[in-house]
Amino acid sequence: MAFRKFLPLFDRVLVERLTAETVTKGGIMLPEKSQSKVVQATVMAVGPGSVNQKGHLQPVSVKVGENVLLPEYGGTKVVLDDKDYFLFRDGDILGKYMD
């Protein structure tokens, strides 16, 4: 649980991408080239937010544990305890999945 030792700053959000599908529903193994880029992730940690033009803190719009939709490209890769996580700005997150 290395991400518990990592706190994003400002409006940054640390996410763990969901794993790519390697087998189709019919049981066919997919080669790495055929696997689509994973655009879903779970929020692992969030920063406190950013300061707006009036000097007020604008909190991050997602919470730890929520599942979010990411852009296909972007984010900064962060390796914590040999596991890949990604940092995105709050404004780069496209949406969140509602339960």
Backbone as XML, in Angstrom:
<?xml version="1.0"?>
<chain id="A" units="angstrom">
  <residue number="1" name="MET">
    <atom name="N" x="0.826" y="-1.186" z="0.000"/>
    <atom name="CA" x="0.000" y="0.000" z="0.000"/>
    <atom name="C" x="0.871" y="1.251" z="0.000"/>
  </residue>
  <residue number="2" name="ALA">
    <atom name="N" x="1.798" y="1.299" z="-0.938"/>
    <atom name="CA" x="2.731" y="2.423" z="-1.021"/>
    <atom name="C" x="2.012" y="3.727" z="-1.319"/>
  </residue>
  <residue number="3" name="PHE">
    <atom name="N" x="0.876" y="3.669" z="-2.027"/>
    <atom name="CA" x="0.185" y="4.898" z="-2.375"/>
    <atom name="C" x="-0.296" y="5.631" z="-1.127"/>
  </residue>
  <residue number="4" name="ARG">
    <atom name="N" x="-0.410" y="4.952" z="-0.008"/>
    <atom name="CA" x="-0.802" y="5.615" z="1.239"/>
    <atom name="C" x="0.306" y="6.539" z="1.737"/>
  </residue>
  <residue number="5" name="LYS">
    <atom name="N" x="1.530" y="6.322" z="1.266"/>
    <atom name="CA" x="2.659" y="7.172" z="1.632"/>
    <atom name="C" x="2.833" y="8.311" z="0.640"/>
  </residue>
  <residue number="6" name="PHE">
    <atom name="N" x="2.015" y="8.356" z="-0.386"/>
    <atom name="CA" x="2.133" y="9.347" z="-1.454"/>
    <atom name="C" x="0.896" y="10.224" z="-1.458"/>
  </residue>
  <residue number="7" name="LEU">
    <atom name="N" x="1.081" y="11.531" z="-1.286"/>
    <atom name="CA" x="-0.037" y="12.472" z="-1.306"/>
    <atom name="C" x="0.124" y="13.405" z="-2.500"/>
  </residue>
  <residue number="8" name="PRO">
    <atom name="N" x="-0.805" y="13.349" z="-3.464"/>
    <atom name="CA" x="-0.730" y="14.266" z="-4.598"/>
    <atom name="C" x="-0.891" y="15.715" z="-4.126"/>
  </residue>
  <residue number="9" name="LEU">
    <atom name="N" x="-0.268" y="16.633" z="-4.840"/>
    <atom name="CA" x="-0.382" y="18.051" z="-4.517"/>
    <atom name="C" x="-1.428" y="18.724" z="-5.391"/>
  </residue>
  <residue number="10" name="PHE">
    <atom name="N" x="-1.933" y="19.842" z="-4.920"/>
    <atom name="CA" x="-2.881" y="20.680" z="-5.640"/>
    <atom name="C" x="-4.080" y="19.878" z="-6.131"/>
  </residue>
  <residue number="11" name="ASP">
    <atom name="N" x="-4.358" y="19.947" z="-7.439"/>
    <atom name="CA" x="-5.547" y="19.275" z="-7.982"/>
    <atom name="C" x="-5.198" y="17.959" z="-8.657"/>
  </residue>
  <residue number="12" name="ARG">
    <atom name="N" x="-4.121" y="17.322" z="-8.219"/>
    <atom name="CA" x="-3.699" y="16.059" z="-8.827"/>
    <atom name="C" x="-4.465" y="14.886" z="-8.211"/>
  </residue>
  <residue number="13" name="VAL">
    <atom name="N" x="-4.666" y="13.860" z="-9.043"/>
    <atom name="CA" x="-5.388" y="12.649" z="-8.631"/>
    <atom name="C" x="-4.528" y="11.449" z="-8.998"/>
  </residue>
  <residue number="14" name="LEU">
    <atom name="N" x="-4.244" y="10.580" z="-8.031"/>
    <atom name="CA" x="-3.484" y="9.357" z="-8.264"/>
    <atom name="C" x="-4.471" y="8.231" z="-8.527"/>
  </residue>
  <residue number="15" name="VAL">
    <atom name="N" x="-4.317" y="7.558" z="-9.671"/>
    <atom name="CA" x="-5.244" y="6.482" z="-10.038"/>
    <atom name="C" x="-4.482" y="5.214" z="-10.359"/>
  </residue>
  <residue number="16" name="GLU">
    <atom name="N" x="-5.183" y="4.108" z="-10.230"/>
    <atom name="CA" x="-4.678" y="2.804" z="-10.656"/>
    <atom name="C" x="-5.574" y="2.342" z="-11.794"/>
  </residue>
  <residue number="17" name="ARG">
    <atom name="N" x="-4.983" y="2.198" z="-12.978"/>
    <atom name="CA" x="-5.778" y="1.769" z="-14.136"/>
    <atom name="C" x="-6.279" y="0.342" z="-13.931"/>
  </residue>
  <residue number="18" name="LEU">
    <atom name="N" x="-7.482" y="0.069" z="-14.410"/>
    <atom name="CA" x="-7.999" y="-1.292" z="-14.384"/>
    <atom name="C" x="-7.203" y="-2.112" z="-15.385"/>
  </residue>
  <residue number="19" name="THR">
    <atom name="N" x="-7.108" y="-3.401" z="-15.180"/>
    <atom name="CA" x="-6.294" y="-4.238" z="-16.057"/>
    <atom name="C" x="-6.984" y="-4.445" z="-17.405"/>
  </residue>
  <residue number="20" name="ALA">
    <atom name="N" x="-6.178" y="-4.560" z="-18.439"/>
    <atom name="CA" x="-6.688" y="-4.759" z="-19.800"/>
    <atom name="C" x="-7.224" y="-6.174" z="-19.954"/>
  </residue>
  <residue number="21" name="GLU">
    <atom name="N" x="-8.239" y="-6.288" z="-20.777"/>
    <atom name="CA" x="-8.797" y="-7.602" z="-21.083"/>
    <atom name="C" x="-7.790" y="-8.371" z="-21.931"/>
  </residue>
  <residue number="22" name="THR">
    <atom name="N" x="-7.398" y="-9.563" z="-21.496"/>
    <atom name="CA" x="-6.447" y="-10.370" z="-22.259"/>
    <atom name="C" x="-7.123" y="-11.560" z="-22.914"/>
  </residue>
  <residue number="23" name="VAL">
    <atom name="N" x="-8.378" y="-11.819" z="-22.556"/>
    <atom name="CA" x="-9.141" y="-12.930" z="-23.117"/>
    <atom name="C" x="-10.542" y="-12.416" z="-23.438"/>
  </residue>
  <residue number="24" name="THR">
    <atom name="N" x="-11.055" y="-12.763" z="-24.612"/>
    <atom name="CA" x="-12.407" y="-12.355" z="-24.969"/>
    <atom name="C" x="-13.414" y="-13.180" z="-24.182"/>
  </residue>
  <residue number="25" name="LYS">
    <atom name="N" x="-14.675" y="-12.772" z="-24.244"/>
    <atom name="CA" x="-15.735" y="-13.524" z="-23.557"/>
    <atom name="C" x="-15.831" y="-14.951" z="-24.085"/>
  </residue>
  <residue number="26" name="GLY">
    <atom name="N" x="-15.441" y="-15.147" z="-25.343"/>
    <atom name="CA" x="-15.466" y="-16.470" z="-25.948"/>
    <atom name="C" x="-14.237" y="-17.306" z="-25.623"/>
  </residue>
  <residue number="27" name="GLY">
    <atom name="N" x="-13.272" y="-16.722" z="-24.881"/>
    <atom name="CA" x="-12.089" y="-17.466" z="-24.475"/>
    <atom name="C" x="-10.878" y="-17.318" z="-25.375"/>
  </residue>
  <residue number="28" name="ILE">
    <atom name="N" x="-10.946" y="-16.399" z="-26.343"/>
    <atom name="CA" x="-9.820" y="-16.211" z="-27.259"/>
    <atom name="C" x="-8.803" y="-15.276" z="-26.610"/>
  </residue>
  <residue number="29" name="MET">
    <atom name="N" x="-7.525" y="-15.699" z="-26.623"/>
    <atom name="CA" x="-6.448" y="-14.881" z="-26.061"/>
    <atom name="C" x="-6.166" y="-13.708" z="-27.000"/>
  </residue>
  <residue number="30" name="LEU">
    <atom name="N" x="-6.068" y="-12.510" z="-26.452"/>
    <atom name="CA" x="-5.781" y="-11.329" z="-27.248"/>
    <atom name="C" x="-4.299" y="-10.987" z="-27.175"/>
  </residue>
  <residue number="31" name="PRO">
    <atom name="N" x="-3.651" y="-10.778" z="-28.337"/>
    <atom name="CA" x="-2.258" y="-10.333" z="-28.297"/>
    <atom name="C" x="-2.199" y="-8.901" z="-27.767"/>
  </residue>
  <residue number="32" name="GLU">
    <atom name="N" x="-1.047" y="-8.498" z="-27.259"/>
    <atom name="CA" x="-0.902" y="-7.182" z="-26.638"/>
    <atom name="C" x="-1.292" y="-6.051" z="-27.591"/>
  </residue>
  <residue number="33" name="LYS">
    <atom name="N" x="-0.985" y="-6.195" z="-28.885"/>
    <atom name="CA" x="-1.310" y="-5.160" z="-29.868"/>
    <atom name="C" x="-2.819" y="-4.971" z="-30.021"/>
  </residue>
  <residue number="34" name="SER">
    <atom name="N" x="-3.588" y="-6.024" z="-29.802"/>
    <atom name="CA" x="-5.035" y="-5.965" z="-29.983"/>
    <atom name="C" x="-5.773" y="-5.469" z="-28.747"/>
  </residue>
  <residue number="35" name="GLN">
    <atom name="N" x="-5.079" y="-5.426" z="-27.630"/>
    <atom name="CA" x="-5.732" y="-4.984" z="-26.400"/>
    <atom name="C" x="-5.944" y="-3.481" z="-26.451"/>
  </residue>
  <residue number="36" name="SER">
    <atom name="N" x="-7.150" y="-3.059" z="-26.130"/>
    <atom name="CA" x="-7.427" y="-1.631" z="-26.153"/>
    <atom name="C" x="-6.805" y="-0.957" z="-24.930"/>
  </residue>
  <residue number="37" name="LYS">
    <atom name="N" x="-6.515" y="0.319" z="-25.076"/>
    <atom name="CA" x="-5.928" y="1.074" z="-23.975"/>
    <atom name="C" x="-6.977" y="1.219" z="-22.880"/>
  </residue>
  <residue number="38" name="VAL">
    <atom name="N" x="-6.576" y="0.955" z="-21.650"/>
    <atom name="CA" x="-7.511" y="1.001" z="-20.530"/>
    <atom name="C" x="-7.773" y="2.463" z="-20.159"/>
  </residue>
  <residue number="39" name="VAL">
    <atom name="N" x="-9.026" y="2.852" z="-20.183"/>
    <atom name="CA" x="-9.387" y="4.228" z="-19.868"/>
    <atom name="C" x="-10.203" y="4.310" z="-18.577"/>
  </residue>
  <residue number="40" name="GLN">
    <atom name="N" x="-10.305" y="3.211" z="-17.867"/>
    <atom name="CA" x="-10.995" y="3.203" z="-16.581"/>
    <atom name="C" x="-9.979" y="3.004" z="-15.478"/>
  </residue>
  <residue number="41" name="ALA">
    <atom name="N" x="-10.213" y="3.661" z="-14.345"/>
    <atom name="CA" x="-9.267" y="3.566" z="-13.241"/>
    <atom name="C" x="-9.986" y="3.780" z="-11.922"/>
  </residue>
  <residue number="42" name="THR">
    <atom name="N" x="-9.320" y="3.381" z="-10.852"/>
    <atom name="CA" x="-9.813" y="3.609" z="-9.500"/>
    <atom name="C" x="-8.965" y="4.693" z="-8.857"/>
  </residue>
  <residue number="43" name="VAL">
    <atom name="N" x="-9.618" y="5.653" z="-8.219"/>
    <atom name="CA" x="-8.912" y="6.740" z="-7.547"/>
    <atom name="C" x="-8.286" y="6.196" z="-6.263"/>
  </residue>
  <residue number="44" name="MET">
    <atom name="N" x="-6.967" y="6.399" z="-6.112"/>
    <atom name="CA" x="-6.241" y="5.903" z="-4.951"/>
    <atom name="C" x="-5.931" y="7.008" z="-3.944"/>
  </residue>
  <residue number="45" name="ALA">
    <atom name="N" x="-5.700" y="8.229" z="-4.419"/>
    <atom name="CA" x="-5.399" y="9.369" z="-3.545"/>
    <atom name="C" x="-5.700" y="10.654" z="-4.312"/>
  </residue>
  <residue number="46" name="VAL">
    <atom name="N" x="-6.056" y="11.701" z="-3.587"/>
    <atom name="CA" x="-6.344" y="13.001" z="-4.208"/>
    <atom name="C" x="-5.631" y="14.101" z="-3.438"/>
  </residue>
  <residue number="47" name="GLY">
    <atom name="N" x="-5.285" y="15.164" z="-4.158"/>
    <atom name="CA" x="-4.707" y="16.336" z="-3.530"/>
    <atom name="C" x="-5.802" y="17.181" z="-2.906"/>
  </residue>
  <residue number="48" name="PRO">
    <atom name="N" x="-5.433" y="18.238" z="-2.199"/>
    <atom name="CA" x="-6.424" y="19.075" z="-1.515"/>
    <atom name="C" x="-7.251" y="19.931" z="-2.458"/>
  </residue>
  <residue number="49" name="GLY">
    <atom name="N" x="-6.751" y="20.184" z="-3.665"/>
    <atom name="CA" x="-7.459" y="21.028" z="-4.618"/>
    <atom name="C" x="-6.578" y="22.181" z="-5.053"/>
  </residue>
  <residue number="50" name="SER">
    <atom name="N" x="-7.160" y="23.088" z="-5.830"/>
    <atom name="CA" x="-6.401" y="24.239" z="-6.314"/>
    <atom name="C" x="-7.075" y="25.521" z="-5.840"/>
  </residue>
  <residue number="51" name="VAL">
    <atom name="N" x="-6.324" y="26.595" z="-5.839"/>
    <atom name="CA" x="-6.842" y="27.885" z="-5.409"/>
    <atom name="C" x="-7.386" y="28.612" z="-6.630"/>
  </residue>
  <residue number="52" name="ASN">
    <atom name="N" x="-8.634" y="29.089" z="-6.536"/>
    <atom name="CA" x="-9.236" y="29.797" z="-7.676"/>
    <atom name="C" x="-8.803" y="31.266" z="-7.681"/>
  </residue>
  <residue number="53" name="GLN">
    <atom name="N" x="-9.313" y="32.041" z="-8.627"/>
    <atom name="CA" x="-8.897" y="33.436" z="-8.784"/>
    <atom name="C" x="-9.238" y="34.300" z="-7.574"/>
  </residue>
  <residue number="54" name="LYS">
    <atom name="N" x="-10.245" y="33.912" z="-6.815"/>
    <atom name="CA" x="-10.634" y="34.672" z="-5.626"/>
    <atom name="C" x="-9.858" y="34.234" z="-4.384"/>
  </residue>
  <residue number="55" name="GLY">
    <atom name="N" x="-8.955" y="33.243" z="-4.553"/>
    <atom name="CA" x="-8.150" y="32.793" z="-3.425"/>
    <atom name="C" x="-8.798" y="31.705" z="-2.590"/>
  </residue>
  <residue number="56" name="HIS">
    <atom name="N" x="-9.931" y="31.182" z="-3.052"/>
    <atom name="CA" x="-10.628" y="30.121" z="-2.330"/>
    <atom name="C" x="-10.165" y="28.755" z="-2.833"/>
  </residue>
  <residue number="57" name="LEU">
    <atom name="N" x="-10.107" y="27.792" z="-1.933"/>
    <atom name="CA" x="-9.707" y="26.433" z="-2.306"/>
    <atom name="C" x="-10.845" y="25.746" z="-3.046"/>
  </residue>
  <residue number="58" name="GLN">
    <atom name="N" x="-10.556" y="25.287" z="-4.255"/>
    <atom name="CA" x="-11.518" y="24.536" z="-5.059"/>
    <atom name="C" x="-11.180" y="23.062" z="-4.891"/>
  </residue>
  <residue number="59" name="PRO">
    <atom name="N" x="-11.980" y="22.297" z="-4.130"/>
    <atom name="CA" x="-11.627" y="20.898" z="-3.883"/>
    <atom name="C" x="-11.689" y="20.043" z="-5.153"/>
  </residue>
  <residue number="60" name="VAL">
    <atom name="N" x="-11.001" y="18.916" z="-5.109"/>
    <atom name="CA" x="-10.991" y="17.965" z="-6.215"/>
    <atom name="C" x="-12.382" y="17.339" z="-6.323"/>
  </residue>
  <residue number="61" name="SER">
    <atom name="N" x="-12.816" y="17.047" z="-7.556"/>
    <atom name="CA" x="-14.195" y="16.587" z="-7.781"/>
    <atom name="C" x="-14.403" y="15.088" z="-7.614"/>
  </residue>
  <residue number="62" name="VAL">
    <atom name="N" x="-13.337" y="14.325" z="-7.362"/>
    <atom name="CA" x="-13.478" y="12.878" z="-7.167"/>
    <atom name="C" x="-12.961" y="12.503" z="-5.785"/>
  </residue>
  <residue number="63" name="LYS">
    <atom name="N" x="-13.372" y="11.330" z="-5.332"/>
    <atom name="CA" x="-12.971" y="10.840" z="-4.008"/>
    <atom name="C" x="-12.236" y="9.507" z="-4.147"/>
  </residue>
  <residue number="64" name="VAL">
    <atom name="N" x="-11.449" y="9.187" z="-3.146"/>
    <atom name="CA" x="-10.737" y="7.915" z="-3.114"/>
    <atom name="C" x="-11.745" y="6.773" z="-3.199"/>
  </residue>
  <residue number="65" name="GLY">
    <atom name="N" x="-11.457" y="5.785" z="-4.048"/>
    <atom name="CA" x="-12.318" y="4.618" z="-4.206"/>
    <atom name="C" x="-13.269" y="4.712" z="-5.384"/>
  </residue>
  <residue number="66" name="GLU">
    <atom name="N" x="-13.466" y="5.904" z="-5.942"/>
    <atom name="CA" x="-14.381" y="6.041" z="-7.074"/>
    <atom name="C" x="-13.719" y="5.530" z="-8.352"/>
  </residue>
  <residue number="67" name="ASN">
    <atom name="N" x="-14.542" y="5.021" z="-9.263"/>
    <atom name="CA" x="-14.063" y="4.586" z="-10.570"/>
    <atom name="C" x="-14.293" y="5.718" z="-11.554"/>
  </residue>
  <residue number="68" name="VAL">
    <atom name="N" x="-13.254" y="6.043" z="-12.328"/>
    <atom name="CA" x="-13.311" y="7.193" z="-13.218"/>
    <atom name="C" x="-12.962" y="6.800" z="-14.647"/>
  </residue>
  <residue number="69" name="LEU">
    <atom name="N" x="-13.344" y="7.668" z="-15.576"/>
    <atom name="CA" x="-13.025" y="7.514" z="-16.990"/>
    <atom name="C" x="-11.905" y="8.500" z="-17.318"/>
  </residue>
  <residue number="70" name="LEU">
    <atom name="N" x="-10.839" y="7.987" z="-17.918"/>
    <atom name="CA" x="-9.663" y="8.799" z="-18.219"/>
    <atom name="C" x="-9.566" y="9.069" z="-19.712"/>
  </residue>
  <residue number="71" name="PRO">
    <atom name="N" x="-8.822" y="10.112" z="-20.098"/>
    <atom name="CA" x="-8.545" y="10.284" z="-21.524"/>
    <atom name="C" x="-7.618" y="9.159" z="-21.987"/>
  </residue>
  <residue number="72" name="GLU">
    <atom name="N" x="-7.636" y="8.871" z="-23.267"/>
    <atom name="CA" x="-6.837" y="7.760" z="-23.788"/>
    <atom name="C" x="-5.347" y="8.006" z="-23.595"/>
  </residue>
  <residue number="73" name="TYR">
    <atom name="N" x="-4.926" y="9.260" z="-23.701"/>
    <atom name="CA" x="-3.517" y="9.591" z="-23.536"/>
    <atom name="C" x="-3.360" y="10.609" z="-22.415"/>
  </residue>
  <residue number="74" name="GLY">
    <atom name="N" x="-2.173" y="10.667" z="-21.846"/>
    <atom name="CA" x="-1.890" y="11.655" z="-20.814"/>
    <atom name="C" x="-1.631" y="10.998" z="-19.472"/>
  </residue>
  <residue number="75" name="GLY">
    <atom name="N" x="-1.462" y="11.819" z="-18.482"/>
    <atom name="CA" x="-1.154" y="11.330" z="-17.151"/>
    <atom name="C" x="0.342" y="11.109" z="-16.996"/>
  </residue>
  <residue number="76" name="THR">
    <atom name="N" x="0.791" y="11.120" z="-15.770"/>
    <atom name="CA" x="2.195" y="10.897" z="-15.452"/>
    <atom name="C" x="2.314" y="9.590" z="-14.704"/>
  </residue>
  <residue number="77" name="LYS">
    <atom name="N" x="3.140" y="8.693" z="-15.238"/>
    <atom name="CA" x="3.321" y="7.384" z="-14.609"/>
    <atom name="C" x="4.136" y="7.534" z="-13.330"/>
  </residue>
  <residue number="78" name="VAL">
    <atom name="N" x="3.667" y="6.882" z="-12.264"/>
    <atom name="CA" x="4.359" y="6.873" z="-10.981"/>
    <atom name="C" x="4.474" y="5.417" z="-10.550"/>
  </residue>
  <residue number="79" name="VAL">
    <atom name="N" x="5.684" y="4.959" z="-10.231"/>
    <atom name="CA" x="5.892" y="3.587" z="-9.783"/>
    <atom name="C" x="6.102" y="3.606" z="-8.271"/>
  </residue>
  <residue number="80" name="LEU">
    <atom name="N" x="5.216" y="2.940" z="-7.554"/>
    <atom name="CA" x="5.308" y="2.832" z="-6.102"/>
    <atom name="C" x="5.301" y="1.359" z="-5.732"/>
  </residue>
  <residue number="81" name="ASP">
    <atom name="N" x="6.347" y="0.897" z="-5.073"/>
    <atom name="CA" x="6.489" y="-0.518" z="-4.716"/>
    <atom name="C" x="6.275" y="-1.437" z="-5.917"/>
  </residue>
  <residue number="82" name="ASP">
    <atom name="N" x="6.927" y="-1.113" z="-7.024"/>
    <atom name="CA" x="6.889" y="-1.903" z="-8.260"/>
    <atom name="C" x="5.496" y="-2.019" z="-8.875"/>
  </residue>
  <residue number="83" name="LYS">
    <atom name="N" x="4.614" y="-1.099" z="-8.578"/>
    <atom name="CA" x="3.280" y="-1.098" z="-9.148"/>
    <atom name="C" x="3.054" y="0.243" z="-9.847"/>
  </residue>
  <residue number="84" name="ASP">
    <atom name="N" x="2.414" y="0.201" z="-11.013"/>
    <atom name="CA" x="2.213" y="1.423" z="-11.796"/>
    <atom name="C" x="0.929" y="2.140" z="-11.397"/>
  </residue>
  <residue number="85" name="TYR">
    <atom name="N" x="1.075" y="3.421" z="-11.149"/>
    <atom name="CA" x="-0.044" y="4.320" z="-10.899"/>
    <atom name="C" x="0.122" y="5.485" z="-11.855"/>
  </residue>
  <residue number="86" name="PHE">
    <atom name="N" x="-0.912" y="6.315" z="-11.968"/>
    <atom name="CA" x="-0.839" y="7.468" z="-12.856"/>
    <atom name="C" x="-1.403" y="8.694" z="-12.155"/>
  </residue>
  <residue number="87" name="LEU">
    <atom name="N" x="-0.774" y="9.838" z="-12.408"/>
    <atom name="CA" x="-1.240" y="11.112" z="-11.875"/>
    <atom name="C" x="-1.921" y="11.894" z="-12.985"/>
  </residue>
  <residue number="88" name="PHE">
    <atom name="N" x="-3.122" y="12.362" z="-12.711"/>
    <atom name="CA" x="-3.862" y="13.213" z="-13.640"/>
    <atom name="C" x="-4.301" y="14.461" z="-12.903"/>
  </residue>
  <residue number="89" name="ARG">
    <atom name="N" x="-4.485" y="15.534" z="-13.628"/>
    <atom name="CA" x="-5.119" y="16.717" z="-13.054"/>
    <atom name="C" x="-6.611" y="16.416" z="-12.935"/>
  </residue>
  <residue number="90" name="ASP">
    <atom name="N" x="-7.236" y="16.994" z="-11.939"/>
    <atom name="CA" x="-8.671" y="16.793" z="-11.738"/>
    <atom name="C" x="-9.457" y="17.147" z="-13.001"/>
  </residue>
  <residue number="91" name="GLY">
    <atom name="N" x="-9.080" y="18.225" z="-13.670"/>
    <atom name="CA" x="-9.789" y="18.667" z="-14.869"/>
    <atom name="C" x="-9.605" y="17.756" z="-16.070"/>
  </residue>
  <residue number="92" name="ASP">
    <atom name="N" x="-8.605" y="16.875" z="-16.034"/>
    <atom name="CA" x="-8.370" y="15.938" z="-17.141"/>
    <atom name="C" x="-9.245" y="14.694" z="-17.052"/>
  </residue>
  <residue number="93" name="ILE">
    <atom name="N" x="-9.792" y="14.424" z="-15.883"/>
    <atom name="CA" x="-10.652" y="13.250" z="-15.713"/>
    <atom name="C" x="-11.986" y="13.518" z="-16.402"/>
  </residue>
  <residue number="94" name="LEU">
    <atom name="N" x="-12.390" y="12.590" z="-17.256"/>
    <atom name="CA" x="-13.567" y="12.806" z="-18.099"/>
    <atom name="C" x="-14.889" y="12.591" z="-17.381"/>
  </residue>
  <residue number="95" name="GLY">
    <atom name="N" x="-14.911" y="11.714" z="-16.405"/>
    <atom name="CA" x="-16.151" y="11.440" z="-15.700"/>
    <atom name="C" x="-15.950" y="10.365" z="-14.663"/>
  </residue>
  <residue number="96" name="LYS">
    <atom name="N" x="-16.997" y="10.094" z="-13.896"/>
    <atom name="CA" x="-16.920" y="9.026" z="-12.910"/>
    <atom name="C" x="-18.157" y="8.150" z="-13.028"/>
  </residue>
  <residue number="97" name="TYR">
    <atom name="N" x="-17.960" y="6.891" z="-12.680"/>
    <atom name="CA" x="-19.044" y="5.913" z="-12.756"/>
    <atom name="C" x="-19.849" y="5.960" z="-11.473"/>
  </residue>
  <residue number="98" name="MET">
    <atom name="N" x="-21.163" y="6.038" z="-11.615"/>
    <atom name="CA" x="-22.057" y="6.087" z="-10.461"/>
    <atom name="C" x="-22.509" y="4.663" z="-10.135"/>
  </residue>
  <residue number="99" name="ASP">
    <atom name="N" x="-22.590" y="4.359" z="-8.868"/>
    <atom name="CA" x="-23.044" y="3.018" z="-8.438"/>
    <atom name="C" x="-24.539" y="2.891" z="-8.569"/>
  </residue>
</chain>
